[in-house]
Each structure stands twice: as C-alpha cells, then as structure tokens.
Amino acid sequence: MSDLALSGTELLVWTDETATRWEKFLTENPAVFALPCDIAGVHNVAELLQHIVAVELRHAQRFTGEEPIGYADVPYNSVEEIAAVHRRAHTRFEELLKQPKFFWAEKIAFVTRSAGTLTASRRKVFFHAQMHSIRHYAQLTTIVRQHGYKPGWMGDFIGTETME
C-alpha cells in the first residue's frame, strides 16, 4: 500500500487560497455579508466568517502559548477585518509548521464552545482547524448559491492553483 499523505503545508495552502478567493468575492459582493445563515449557531454570513477565522486564530494562539482571543473580540464588520484575522492565524501556522515532529505529537487540552474540554495532539488540532475552515467555506458556497450568487471557482482540493 502506498503511503500517500496530505501535508500540513498543502492543507494550509488550500485553506489560504480558499480564504483569499472568498475575500475577493465578498469585496465584490458586500451584500452577501448580511445573508441569513443558521450554521454553527450564527445568524448571518458575517457571523459565520467570524466563526471560521476565530477557530483558526484561537488554535494558532494556543500553539504559541498565547491566551486565545475571545469570540466576541474577533472583528467581523468588514471583509478587511475578517481577512486580517485569517492572515494573523495563517502567518502563525506557517511559522508553526517549522516546528519539529515532537511538537506536533504533544497533546494539549483546550476548551471548546460546544464540546467542553478536549485533549488532542497539536497535529490533530491543526488538521481540525484547517478542515473546519474548508468545511464551513463549502457550506458558505451553498448559501450564496441559494441566494443567486455564483462564486465562480472550484472549491475542491483539486482546484488549488499553487500546488501539483
């Protein structure tokens, strides 16, 4: 059996490409921010985007020993604010990917909003954070299509532009 694996770097690239595409789309279609949304306990697309980037940043902060930002403190009033939070998290994750293997194997405990306290390896939490974003961006694609918008790109991994 072949040992094919998706690397953390490849997954981070996909997440970042996806976030960048959404940033451009939302800049061109600002009314999308106000569309109703009932995913993850939110009321509109802006709140869903806040949820996506909050999870990214909070996990990145946990890995660097920072106190995770409170959800209420994650700005989401504009595309620029959402994009800035994503970039903060992305930059931290890029740096963290340089850490040795033992760093990623270490288990950490953390409190979640919906599942209480969990314990998992940094590796598992990293992959969760990236796949969490991708999953919610896919849900966002459905929402905007249902309201007559067409994002215009393939959201699947095979559609990433910066890797083979």
N, C-alpha and C positions, 0 to 999 in steps of 0.2 A: 504494500500500500504506500502510495506517495504521501509525503509529509508536507502537503501544501498548507500554507498559513497566511492569513492576512496580518500584516504587521501593524503595530500601533501607529507608525508614521503614515502608512497608507490610509488607515481609517481616519486619522486626523486630517489628512489632505481632503478626503471625501467630505467630511463634516464642514471643513472650512470653505471648500468650493460651493457646497450647498448653501451655507450661510451667506456667502458673497452674492450668489445668484438671487437669494431672497432679498438681500439688501437693495440690489439694483431694481428688482421687480417692485418692491414696496415704495421705493423712491419715485418710481414712475406711476404707481397706483396707490397713493396715500389713503384713499377711501377704504382700502382693504383692512387697515388697522381697526376700524370700527365694526367690521363684520361680526355677527354673533358666533360664539363658539362655546361648546359645553365640554370640551376636552380638559382633563386634569383639573376640574373644578373651577374653570375660568369662565368669563362672560363674553370675551371678545378676542379677536386675533392679537391685539396688542398685549393682552394678559398672557396668551399662550406663548408669545415670543419672549415675554419676561420669564415665564417658567422655563423655557428652553435654555436661555442664557444664564439664568440663575443656577440651574443644576450644573452647567458647565463650570461656572466660576467657583461655586461653593466646593466642588470636588477638587478643582485645581488648588484652591486655597488650603484645603485640608492637607494636601500632599506637601505643601510648602511650610506647614506649621502655622499658617495664619488662621485667625478666627474667621470662619465662613461668614460672609455678608448675610444679613437678614433679607428674606424675600422682599419685605416692604422697602428695603433700601436699594433694590435693584431698579434703576430707572427704565421706563418703557413708554415715555410720552412721544418719542420720535424714532424714526429709523436710525438716526445717528446715535441715539442713546443705546438702543439695542445692539447695534453693530459695535459700539465701543466696548460694551460688556463682553460680547463674544470675543473680540480681539484680545482683551485682557486675559481671558481664560485660555484662548488659543496660544498666545505667547508663552504663558506659564507651562502649558502642556508640551510645547515644543522643547522648552528647556528641560522639563522633567524627563522627556524621553531619552535624554543623555545619561540618566542615572543607571547604575549597574543593576544586573538581574536581581540581586538580593533585595534591593529597594522595592522592586515591584512585587516580590513574593511576600513581603511583610504584611501582616494583617492589621487593619485599622478598624476601630469601632466609630460609628457616627450615627447621628440621629436624623431620621427622615421625617417628612411631614405626614406620610401616610402609613409607613410600616414600622414606626418606632425605631428602636436602636438596632442596627445591623452591624455585623462584623464580616469583613471580606478582605481579600488581598488588594493591594493598590492596583494590581494588574486587572483584576475583575472590576473594580470600581472605575478605572479608566475606560475599559471597554464598555461598561454600562453607560457612562456619561456620553460617549460618542454615539452609541447606538440609540440611546434615549433621544438625542437631538435628531438623528436621522428619522426615527420612527415618528416623532411629532411633526417634522417637516413634511413627511409623507401625508400625515393627516391634514396638515395645513393645505397641501395641494388639493385634496378632495374638497375642502371647504371653499377655497377660492373658485374652483371649477363649478361647484354647485351655485355659485353666485355670478356666473358668467365670465369669469376671468380665466385666461389661459396663460399659465406661467411660461410655456414655450421652451422648456428644456427637459431632458430625461433626468429624472431623479435617481435612477438606479446606479449602482456602483459602476456598472459597465460604461456609463456615460461620463465618468470622470475624465477630465481633459489633461491632467498633469501627470498621469502615470500610465504605464502599459501593463 
